[in-house]
């Protein structure tokens, strides 16, 4: 099947778009996407191919994910997203690779993803997969329990002040399961993309549960990060928190805005009215 997939990609190849994408995703020497190869295929086109070949074996998916071609890696991730979100629709052929049914398919995808982060190496690859695969699995996994980060006494006091957020009540102790450390471990990584995975994964908590605990925790951990792509990602997630509860976002901002990188702050306050923007930007 992988031969047919690559044949379909070849038909869609667009040299002009490939050059544009190579510049856009910073593939030059010393840039974050150095060496990445583009075919010039759009995301909607990639989604159609992923849907067509959603029953690829894990071995074939691994080959795609380890490809030097960006679109092949993207399609591999889109197939994994489709699988983890719709395990009931996964073919018997795909399920036959895993003992234990759909729950084990999800666990396999989650583990596979985290073992292959070195190939999830541009921001679009992270943004189209991390929330659904990492965040989605951690929310729904029976192993994760309440999935609460370990908080310092200062953080706990700050946490308690946000009483309007039901999902953030610290009624249960952190589960001893090591999965509770995954997001923090990723956030501490030297790998840029693992740090971005950590914060983008929290988007699923925001969307599904209106639970902002992990977004604020990981966002705080990444305040001093040096990379622009992390600044943008944290700012974006804070903005998503604010869409659902601006008071929570502003409480975080009042505590941290003076130390936040400018890009992070600008992304976070993008939807604020002019007066508040002026306050936070100090103008």
Buried (B, 14 or more C-beta within 10 A) or exposed (E): EBEEBBEBBEEBEBEEBBEEBBEEBBBEEEEBBEEBBBBBBEEEBBBBBBEBBBBBBBEBBBBBBEBEBBBBBBBBBBBBBBBBBEBEEBEEEBBEEBEEEBEBBBBBBBEBBBEBBEBBBBBBBBBBBBBBBBBBBBBEBEEBBBBBBEBEEEBEEBBEEBEEBEEBBEEEEBBEBEBBEBBBEBBEBEEBBBBBBBBBBBBBBBBBBBBBBBBBBBBBBBBEBEBEBBBBBBBBBBBBBBEEBBEBBBBBBEEBBEEBBEBBBBBBBEEBEEEBBEBBEEE
